[in-house]
Amino acid sequence: MNPVRGSFFKKLFVASKGLSVTGEASNRVKKNYLYGLTIIVGINMVFYYGLTLSLKIEADSILKDIESKRMETVAIKPVYTFQRLKADINKFNEMLPQRPEITKIIRELDSLARGVSLSIRDVSYDSKKAGKSGIYPISISFPVEGKYANVKSFIYKLESSRRLLTIDDLSLEKASGREDIRLKIRISVYLKNAGNG
């Protein structure tokens, strides 16, 4: 222990050898205890206000910034999501042909078939009633006949078509030719009423 520090604490807390702990000496010991306690409390306050409090204020400020950024993100996200959803709905509506285009759709199907050396015959279609959105499916059924590889290519072309369509049913059977097969297929193409969109 540092001799200067040691003598300081001795003077504060230890009564002189020549004094008894009564009367004036007792008061002096009590004063020394109070002074020592005051100094310790003062040192603690200096540490608290000098170091700890400034760090606490900085930490609180950072937490407030994080919370405000989080609230901004939460506030912006629904607006962004709504705008994106609206854009997706508009894009979806643009993809939907109107009823007068049914002949154009059948020509496109025939063109896909011819592209893989198949031909479409005996096309039939049936439409369902449009809902509140004005969107409704038209079911189109037809057979195609040809080699297996060509039929497979045709199905692939239907699946990757830009038209909004679904393959609802298909069946394969042996055709009249030695290597030919017959594909009976039913697809649904989604259309919209001319007044919608």
C-alpha positions in Angstrom: 0.0 0.0 0.0 1.2 3.5 -0.8 2.5 5.0 2.5 0.9 8.4 1.9 -2.5 6.8 1.2 -2.1 4.5 4.2 -1.4 7.4 6.6 -4.4 9.3 5.2 -6.8 6.4 5.9 -5.2 6.0 9.4 -5.8 9.6 10.2 -9.4 9.3 9.0 -10.5 6.1 10.7 -8.0 5.5 13.6 -7.9 7.6 16.7 -4.6 8.8 17.9 -2.9 6.7 20.6 -2.9 9.4 23.2 -6.7 10.0 22.8 -9.4 8.0 24.5 -12.6 7.3 22.6 -14.7 9.7 24.8 -15.7 13.3 24.5 -13.7 15.3 21.9 -11.9 12.3 20.5 -15.1 10.5 19.9 -16.5 13.4 18.0 -13.2 13.6 15.9 -13.5 9.9 15.1 -17.1 10.4 14.0 -16.1 13.4 11.8 -13.3 11.3 10.2 -15.9 8.5 9.4 -18.3 11.1 7.9 -15.5 12.7 5.8 -14.4 9.3 4.6 -17.9 8.3 3.7 -18.5 11.6 1.9 -15.3 11.1 -0.1 -16.3 7.6 -1.1 -19.8 8.7 -2.1 -18.3 11.6 -4.1 -15.9 9.3 -6.0 -18.9 7.0 -6.8 -20.9 9.9 -8.1 -18.0 11.1 -10.2 -17.7 7.6 -11.8 -21.5 7.3 -12.3 -22.0 10.8 -13.9 -18.6 10.8 -15.7 -18.7 7.3 -17.2 -21.8 5.3 -16.6 -24.4 7.9 -17.2 -22.9 9.1 -20.5 -22.8 5.5 -21.7 -26.4 4.9 -20.6 -27.6 8.1 -22.4 -25.7 7.0 -25.6 -27.3 3.5 -25.3 -30.8 4.9 -24.9 -30.2 7.1 -27.9 -29.1 4.2 -30.1 -32.2 2.1 -28.9 -34.5 5.0 -29.8 -32.9 5.2 -33.3 -33.4 1.5 -33.8 -37.0 1.6 -32.7 -37.8 4.6 -34.9 -36.2 2.9 -37.9 -38.2 -0.3 -37.2 -41.4 1.8 -37.0 -40.6 3.5 -40.3 -40.1 0.1 -41.9 -43.4 -1.2 -40.5 -45.2 1.9 -41.7 -43.7 1.8 -45.2 -44.0 -1.9 -45.9 -47.8 -2.1 -46.1 -47.9 0.8 -48.6 -45.2 -0.9 -50.7 -47.0 -4.2 -50.5 -50.3 -2.6 -51.5 -48.7 -0.8 -54.5 -47.0 -4.1 -55.6 -50.2 -6.0 -55.2 -52.1 -3.5 -57.3 -49.4 -3.6 -60.0 -49.6 -7.4 -60.0 -53.4 -7.3 -60.4 -53.2 -4.9 -63.3 -50.6 -7.1 -65.0 -52.8 -10.1 -64.4 -55.8 -8.3 -66.0 -53.7 -7.3 -69.0 -52.8 -11.0 -69.6 -56.4 -11.9 -69.8 -57.9 -11.8 -73.3 -61.5 -10.6 -73.8 -64.2 -13.0 -75.1 -64.0 -11.9 -78.8 -60.4 -13.3 -78.8 -61.5 -16.9 -78.4 -61.0 -17.6 -82.1 -57.5 -16.1 -81.8 -56.8 -18.4 -78.9 -57.9 -21.5 -81.0 -55.6 -20.3 -83.8 -52.7 -20.0 -81.4 -53.4 -23.6 -80.1 -53.4 -24.8 -83.7 -50.2 -23.0 -84.4 -48.5 -24.6 -81.4 -49.7 -28.0 -82.6 -48.5 -27.4 -86.2 -45.1 -26.3 -84.8 -44.5 -29.9 -83.6 -46.1 -31.6 -86.6 -49.5 -32.2 -85.1 -52.9 -30.9 -86.1 -56.0 -30.1 -84.0 -59.5 -31.2 -85.1 -62.9 -31.2 -83.6 -62.4 -28.4 -81.1 -65.2 -27.8 -78.7 -65.5 -25.2 -76.0 -67.7 -24.3 -73.1 -67.7 -21.2 -71.0 -68.8 -20.6 -67.4 -70.5 -17.6 -66.0 -68.3 -14.7 -64.9 -68.0 -13.9 -61.2 -68.0 -10.4 -59.7 -64.5 -9.9 -61.0 -65.6 -10.4 -64.6 -63.1 -13.2 -65.0 -64.3 -16.6 -66.2 -62.7 -19.8 -67.7 -63.5 -21.2 -71.1 -63.0 -25.0 -71.3 -61.5 -26.1 -74.6 -61.3 -29.8 -75.6 -59.7 -31.3 -78.6 -57.7 -34.4 -79.7 -54.3 -34.5 -81.4 -52.7 -37.4 -83.0 -49.0 -38.1 -83.8 -45.7 -39.5 -82.6 -45.1 -39.6 -78.8 -42.2 -37.1 -78.9 -44.3 -34.6 -80.8 -47.2 -35.0 -78.4 -44.8 -34.5 -75.5 -43.4 -31.3 -77.1 -47.0 -30.0 -77.6 -47.8 -30.5 -73.9 -44.6 -28.7 -73.0 -45.5 -25.8 -75.3 -48.9 -25.5 -73.7 -47.4 -25.4 -70.2 -45.0 -22.7 -71.2 -47.5 -20.6 -73.1 -47.9 -16.9 -72.4 -51.6 -17.4 -72.2 -53.1 -17.9 -68.7 -54.3 -21.5 -69.1 -54.5 -24.7 -67.2 -54.4 -28.3 -68.4 -57.5 -29.9 -66.7 -57.5 -33.3 -68.2 -55.5 -35.4 -70.7 -55.5 -39.0 -71.8 -53.3 -41.0 -74.2 -54.4 -44.0 -76.3 -53.0 -45.9 -79.3 -53.9 -44.3 -82.6 -54.5 -45.9 -86.0 -50.8 -45.5 -87.1 -48.2 -48.0 -86.0 -46.2 -45.5 -83.9 -48.9 -42.8 -83.5 -50.7 -42.0 -80.3 -53.8 -40.0 -79.7 -53.9 -37.3 -77.0 -57.3 -36.1 -75.8 -56.9 -32.9 -73.8 -59.0 -30.4 -72.0 -57.7 -27.0 -71.0 -59.1 -23.9 -69.4 -58.3 -20.5 -70.7 -59.2 -17.5 -68.5 -60.9 -14.6 -70.1 -62.6 -11.3 -68.9 -65.7 -9.6 -69.9 -65.2 -6.8 -72.5 -66.4 -4.2 -69.9 -63.8 -5.1 -67.2 -60.1 -4.1 -66.9 
